[in-house]
Amino acid sequence: MGISEKVAYLKGLMEGMNLNADSNEGKLFLAIADVLDEIALEVEDLTDEVMELGDGLDVISDDLGDVEDIVYDEDEDDYEDEEDDEDDEEECYATTCPECEEEIFFDDSVLEDGKVECPNCGATLEFDPADLVEDEEEKDD
C-alpha cells in the first residue's frame, strides 16, 4: 500500500468516526488529513522524477560508454599487446655482495660488462656472464 492509499484510508476512518467538522478536534483532523494528502502527492511526484532521472542517467552512461569505445579504441587486442610488451622488458638479476652482504640488482647491460660495483660499499664484483646464463637455464628446467 502506497502513501496515497494510506492517507485515503485515514480519511475514510475519519469519515466513519462521524467527526463534527465544526468542532475544534474535527477541524484539526481534517487539516491534518489535507496536509498528509498533499505530502503524499509531493512524495509520489518526487519518486516519479527520481525514476525518470535514473532512466536518463542510464541512457547517458550507455552513450558515454560508446563514446569511450570510439575515442579510446579499447579492444581486447590492445591489452594483449601491452602484456607482450611487458614480457619483452630486460631481465633483472640479483647477487649478494661478498663485502657488505647486501643484495645488488642489475640488468642485461651489466652482464655484458662482466662486472658490477656495489652501490653500498663500492666493492667491484666480477663475474663470467656465461655462468649466469647457464644458471638461469638450469632454473628454467
PyRosetta script that sets phi, psi and omega in degrees:
from pyrosetta import init, pose_from_sequence

init()
pose = pose_from_sequence("MGISEKVAYLKGLMEGMNLNADSNEGKLFLAIADVLDEIALEVEDLTDEVMELGDGLDVISDDLGDVEDIVYDEDEDDYEDEEDDEDDEEECYATTCPECEEEIFFDDSVLEDGKVECPNCGATLEFDPADLVEDEEEKDD")
pose.set_psi(1, 126.9)
pose.set_omega(1, -179.2)
pose.set_phi(2, -81.0)
pose.set_psi(2, 176.6)
pose.set_omega(2, -177.7)
pose.set_phi(3, -63.8)
pose.set_psi(3, -42.5)
pose.set_omega(3, -179.7)
pose.set_phi(4, -61.9)
pose.set_psi(4, -40.2)
pose.set_omega(4, 179.0)
pose.set_phi(5, -66.0)
pose.set_psi(5, -37.4)
pose.set_omega(5, 178.7)
pose.set_phi(6, -67.0)
pose.set_psi(6, -40.1)
pose.set_omega(6, 178.2)
pose.set_phi(7, -66.1)
pose.set_psi(7, -40.9)
pose.set_omega(7, 177.7)
pose.set_phi(8, -62.4)
pose.set_psi(8, -38.3)
pose.set_omega(8, 177.8)
pose.set_phi(9, -62.7)
pose.set_psi(9, -43.5)
pose.set_omega(9, 178.5)
pose.set_phi(10, -62.8)
pose.set_psi(10, -39.6)
pose.set_omega(10, 177.4)
pose.set_phi(11, -62.7)
pose.set_psi(11, -40.6)
pose.set_omega(11, 177.9)
pose.set_phi(12, -62.7)
pose.set_psi(12, -40.9)
pose.set_omega(12, 177.2)
pose.set_phi(13, -62.5)
pose.set_psi(13, -41.0)
pose.set_omega(13, 179.7)
pose.set_phi(14, -64.4)
pose.set_psi(14, -41.0)
pose.set_omega(14, 178.8)
pose.set_phi(15, -65.7)
pose.set_psi(15, -37.0)
pose.set_omega(15, 179.9)
pose.set_phi(16, -69.6)
pose.set_psi(16, -20.8)
pose.set_omega(16, 179.9)
pose.set_phi(17, -82.3)
pose.set_psi(17, -6.1)
pose.set_omega(17, -179.2)
pose.set_phi(18, 52.4)
pose.set_psi(18, 49.0)
pose.set_omega(18, 177.5)
pose.set_phi(19, -69.8)
pose.set_psi(19, 141.9)
pose.set_omega(19, 177.7)
pose.set_phi(20, -80.2)
pose.set_psi(20, 115.6)
pose.set_omega(20, -177.8)
pose.set_phi(21, -67.6)
pose.set_psi(21, -13.7)
pose.set_omega(21, -179.7)
pose.set_phi(22, -91.2)
pose.set_psi(22, -15.7)
pose.set_omega(22, 179.5)
pose.set_phi(23, -79.0)
pose.set_psi(23, 161.8)
pose.set_omega(23, 179.6)
pose.set_phi(24, -62.3)
pose.set_psi(24, -43.1)
pose.set_omega(24, 179.6)
pose.set_phi(25, -65.1)
pose.set_psi(25, -41.1)
pose.set_omega(25, 179.7)
pose.set_phi(26, -63.2)
pose.set_psi(26, -44.6)
pose.set_omega(26, 177.9)
pose.set_phi(27, -61.2)
pose.set_psi(27, -42.2)
pose.set_omega(27, -179.8)
pose.set_phi(28, -63.0)
pose.set_psi(28, -48.1)
pose.set_omega(28, -179.1)
pose.set_phi(29, -63.7)
pose.set_psi(29, -39.5)
pose.set_omega(29, 178.1)
pose.set_phi(30, -66.0)
pose.set_psi(30, -40.0)
pose.set_omega(30, 178.1)
pose.set_phi(31, -64.9)
pose.set_psi(31, -42.6)
pose.set_omega(31, 178.1)
pose.set_phi(32, -62.6)
pose.set_psi(32, -42.7)
pose.set_omega(32, 179.8)
pose.set_phi(33, -63.0)
pose.set_psi(33, -40.4)
pose.set_omega(33, 178.1)
pose.set_phi(34, -64.4)
pose.set_psi(34, -42.2)
pose.set_omega(34, 178.5)
pose.set_phi(35, -64.7)
pose.set_psi(35, -43.5)
pose.set_omega(35, 178.5)
pose.set_phi(36, -61.0)
pose.set_psi(36, -38.5)
pose.set_omega(36, 178.8)
pose.set_phi(37, -63.6)
pose.set_psi(37, -43.9)
pose.set_omega(37, 178.9)
pose.set_phi(38, -65.4)
pose.set_psi(38, -41.2)
pose.set_omega(38, 178.5)
pose.set_phi(39, -62.1)
pose.set_psi(39, -42.4)
pose.set_omega(39, -179.6)
pose.set_phi(40, -61.8)
pose.set_psi(40, -42.4)
pose.set_omega(40, 178.8)
pose.set_phi(41, -64.8)
pose.set_psi(41, -41.2)
pose.set_omega(41, 178.3)
pose.set_phi(42, -63.5)
pose.set_psi(42, -42.8)
pose.set_omega(42, 179.7)
pose.set_phi(43, -63.1)
pose.set_psi(43, -42.7)
pose.set_omega(43, 178.7)
pose.set_phi(44, -63.9)
pose.set_psi(44, -40.7)
pose.set_omega(44, 177.5)
pose.set_phi(45, -62.9)
pose.set_psi(45, -44.5)
pose.set_omega(45, 179.2)
pose.set_phi(46, -63.9)
pose.set_psi(46, -39.1)
pose.set_omega(46, 177.8)
pose.set_phi(47, -63.1)
pose.set_psi(47, -42.4)
pose.set_omega(47, 177.9)
pose.set_phi(48, -62.9)
pose.set_psi(48, -41.9)
pose.set_omega(48, 179.7)
pose.set_phi(49, -65.2)
pose.set_psi(49, -39.9)
pose.set_omega(49, 178.6)
pose.set_phi(50, -63.7)
pose.set_psi(50, -40.9)
pose.set_omega(50, 178.6)
pose.set_phi(51, -63.6)
pose.set_psi(51, -41.7)
pose.set_omega(51, 178.4)
pose.set_phi(52, -64.7)
pose.set_psi(52, -41.6)
pose.set_omega(52, 177.8)
pose.set_phi(53, -63.2)
pose.set_psi(53, -40.1)
pose.set_omega(53, 177.9)
pose.set_phi(54, -62.3)
pose.set_psi(54, -42.4)
pose.set_omega(54, 177.6)
pose.set_phi(55, -63.6)
pose.set_psi(55, -42.8)
pose.set_omega(55, 178.7)
pose.set_phi(56, -63.7)
pose.set_psi(56, -38.8)
pose.set_omega(56, 178.6)
pose.set_phi(57, -65.1)
pose.set_psi(57, -38.2)
pose.set_omega(57, 176.7)
pose.set_phi(58, -61.6)
pose.set_psi(58, -42.3)
pose.set_omega(58, 179.4)
pose.set_phi(59, -64.3)
pose.set_psi(59, -44.3)
pose.set_omega(59, 179.8)
pose.set_phi(60, -63.4)
pose.set_psi(60, -41.3)
pose.set_omega(60, 179.3)
pose.set_phi(61, -62.2)
pose.set_psi(61, -42.2)
pose.set_omega(61, 177.7)
pose.set_phi(62, -63.7)
pose.set_psi(62, -43.1)
pose.set_omega(62, 178.9)
pose.set_phi(63, -63.3)
pose.set_psi(63, -40.9)
pose.set_omega(63, 179.0)
pose.set_phi(64, -63.6)
pose.set_psi(64, -38.3)
pose.set_omega(64, 176.4)
pose.set_phi(65, -61.5)
pose.set_psi(65, -40.5)
pose.set_omega(65, 177.3)
pose.set_phi(66, -64.1)
pose.set_psi(66, -42.0)
pose.set_omega(66, 179.7)
pose.set_phi(67, -64.0)
pose.set_psi(67, -42.8)
pose.set_omega(67, 178.6)
pose.set_phi(68, -60.4)
pose.set_psi(68, -41.0)
pose.set_omega(68, 178.8)
pose.set_phi(69, -61.7)
pose.set_psi(69, -39.7)
pose.set_omega(69, -179.2)
pose.set_phi(70, -72.3)
pose.set_psi(70, -47.6)
pose.set_omega(70, -175.1)
pose.set_phi(71, -69.1)
pose.set_psi(71, -48.0)
pose.set_omega(71, -175.6)
pose.set_phi(72, -90.3)
pose.set_psi(72, -10.5)
pose.set_omega(72, 177.8)
pose.set_phi(73, 44.2)
pose.set_psi(73, 53.3)
pose.set_omega(73, -178.6)
pose.set_phi(74, -86.6)
pose.set_psi(74, 110.2)
pose.set_omega(74, 174.9)
pose.set_phi(75, -114.0)
pose.set_psi(75, 162.3)
pose.set_omega(75, 176.5)
pose.set_phi(76, -65.3)
pose.set_psi(76, -28.5)
pose.set_omega(76, 178.7)
pose.set_phi(77, -61.9)
pose.set_psi(77, -35.2)
pose.set_omega(77, 179.7)
pose.set_phi(78, -62.3)
pose.set_psi(78, -40.8)
pose.set_omega(78, -179.8)
pose.set_phi(79, -67.3)
pose.set_psi(79, -36.9)
pose.set_omega(79, 178.3)
pose.set_phi(80, -65.8)
pose.set_psi(80, -38.5)
pose.set_omega(80, 178.1)
pose.set_phi(81, -63.7)
pose.set_psi(81, -39.3)
pose.set_omega(81, 179.0)
pose.set_phi(82, -64.3)
pose.set_psi(82, -39.7)
pose.set_omega(82, 178.7)
pose.set_phi(83, -64.8)
pose.set_psi(83, -38.6)
pose.set_omega(83, 178.1)
pose.set_phi(84, -64.5)
pose.set_psi(84, -39.4)
pose.set_omega(84, 179.0)
pose.set_phi(85, -62.9)
pose.set_psi(85, -37.6)
pose.set_omega(85, 179.0)
pose.set_phi(86, -65.6)
pose.set_psi(86, -34.0)
pose.set_omega(86, 179.4)
pose.set_phi(87, -69.8)
pose.set_psi(87, -25.4)
pose.set_omega(87, -177.5)
pose.set_phi(88, -81.1)
pose.set_psi(88, -6.0)
pose.set_omega(88, -178.6)
pose.set_phi(89, -66.1)
pose.set_psi(89, 157.9)
pose.set_omega(89, -179.4)
pose.set_phi(90, -65.3)
pose.set_psi(90, 148.3)
pose.set_omega(90, 177.7)
pose.set_phi(91, -78.6)
pose.set_psi(91, 152.9)
pose.set_omega(91, 178.6)
pose.set_phi(92, -113.0)
pose.set_psi(92, 135.0)
pose.set_omega(92, -179.8)
pose.set_phi(93, -114.3)
pose.set_psi(93, 159.1)
pose.set_omega(93, 178.8)
pose.set_phi(94, -137.9)
pose.set_psi(94, 146.5)
pose.set_omega(94, 174.6)
pose.set_phi(95, -148.2)
pose.set_psi(95, 167.2)
pose.set_omega(95, 179.0)
pose.set_phi(96, -109.2)
pose.set_psi(96, 132.3)
pose.set_omega(96, 179.4)
pose.set_phi(97, -71.0)
pose.set_psi(97, 128.4)
pose.set_omega(97, -180.0)
pose.set_phi(98, -71.2)
pose.set_psi(98, -20.6)
pose.set_omega(98, -178.9)
pose.set_phi(99, -79.8)
pose.set_psi(99, -57.0)
pose.set_omega(99, -174.9)
pose.set_phi(100, -103.9)
pose.set_psi(100, -6.4)
pose.set_omega(100, 178.5)
pose.set_phi(101, 61.3)
pose.set_psi(101, 27.0)
pose.set_omega(101, 174.8)
pose.set_phi(102, -93.3)
pose.set_psi(102, 151.0)
pose.set_omega(102, -179.9)
pose.set_phi(103, -81.2)
pose.set_psi(103, 136.1)
pose.set_omega(103, -178.7)
pose.set_phi(104, -118.6)
pose.set_psi(104, 134.8)
pose.set_omega(104, 178.2)
pose.set_phi(105, -111.8)
pose.set_psi(105, 140.2)
pose.set_omega(105, 177.9)
pose.set_phi(106, -152.3)
pose.set_psi(106, 166.8)
pose.set_omega(106, -176.3)
pose.set_phi(107, -113.9)
pose.set_psi(107, -169.9)
pose.set_omega(107, -176.2)
pose.set_phi(108, -60.1)
pose.set_psi(108, -33.4)
pose.set_omega(108, -177.5)
pose.set_phi(109, -63.7)
pose.set_psi(109, -33.4)
pose.set_omega(109, 178.6)
pose.set_phi(110, -72.3)
pose.set_psi(110, -32.3)
pose.set_omega(110, 178.3)
pose.set_phi(111, -60.0)
pose.set_psi(111, -38.6)
pose.set_omega(111, -179.1)
pose.set_phi(112, -65.0)
pose.set_psi(112, -34.4)
pose.set_omega(112, 179.8)
pose.set_phi(113, -71.5)
pose.set_psi(113, -32.9)
pose.set_omega(113, -179.6)
pose.set_phi(114, 84.7)
pose.set_psi(114, 3.6)
pose.set_omega(114, 177.4)
pose.set_phi(115, -152.7)
pose.set_psi(115, 156.9)
pose.set_omega(115, 178.6)
pose.set_phi(116, -144.1)
pose.set_psi(116, 144.6)
pose.set_omega(116, 178.7)
pose.set_phi(117, -99.0)
pose.set_psi(117, 133.2)
pose.set_omega(117, -179.9)
pose.set_phi(118, -69.9)
pose.set_psi(118, 123.7)
pose.set_omega(118, -179.4)
pose.set_phi(119, -72.0)
pose.set_psi(119, -14.2)
pose.set_omega(119, -177.8)
pose.set_phi(120, -87.9)
pose.set_psi(120, -48.4)
pose.set_omega(120, -176.0)
pose.set_phi(121, -115.5)
pose.set_psi(121, -10.9)
pose.set_omega(121, 177.9)
pose.set_phi(122, 86.7)
pose.set_psi(122, 2.0)
pose.set_omega(122, 179.6)
pose.set_phi(123, -69.2)
pose.set_psi(123, 144.0)
pose.set_omega(123, 179.2)
pose.set_phi(124, -96.2)
pose.set_psi(124, 126.8)
pose.set_omega(124, 178.9)
pose.set_phi(125, -107.4)
pose.set_psi(125, 126.6)
pose.set_omega(125, 177.8)
pose.set_phi(126, -110.2)
pose.set_psi(126, 144.9)
pose.set_omega(126, -179.0)
pose.set_phi(127, -153.1)
pose.set_psi(127, 162.0)
pose.set_omega(127, 178.0)
pose.set_phi(128, -96.1)
pose.set_psi(128, 116.6)
pose.set_omega(128, -178.5)
pose.set_phi(129, -56.9)
pose.set_psi(129, -29.9)
pose.set_omega(129, -179.7)
pose.set_phi(130, -64.9)
pose.set_psi(130, -35.8)
pose.set_omega(130, 178.8)
pose.set_phi(131, -64.8)
pose.set_psi(131, -40.3)
pose.set_omega(131, -179.7)
pose.set_phi(132, -66.7)
pose.set_psi(132, -40.1)
pose.set_omega(132, -179.6)
pose.set_phi(133, -64.9)
pose.set_psi(133, -41.3)
pose.set_omega(133, 178.0)
pose.set_phi(134, -63.1)
pose.set_psi(134, -40.9)
pose.set_omega(134, 178.9)
pose.set_phi(135, -61.2)
pose.set_psi(135, -40.3)
pose.set_omega(135, 179.7)
pose.set_phi(136, -66.2)
pose.set_psi(136, -39.2)
pose.set_omega(136, 180.0)
pose.set_phi(137, -65.4)
pose.set_psi(137, -38.9)
pose.set_omega(137, 179.4)
pose.set_phi(138, -65.0)
pose.set_psi(138, -37.1)
pose.set_omega(138, 178.1)
pose.set_phi(139, -65.7)
pose.set_psi(139, -36.5)
pose.set_omega(139, 179.6)
pose.set_phi(140, -65.8)
pose.set_psi(140, -31.0)
pose.set_omega(140, -178.4)
pose.set_phi(141, -74.2)
pose.dump_pdb("model.pdb")
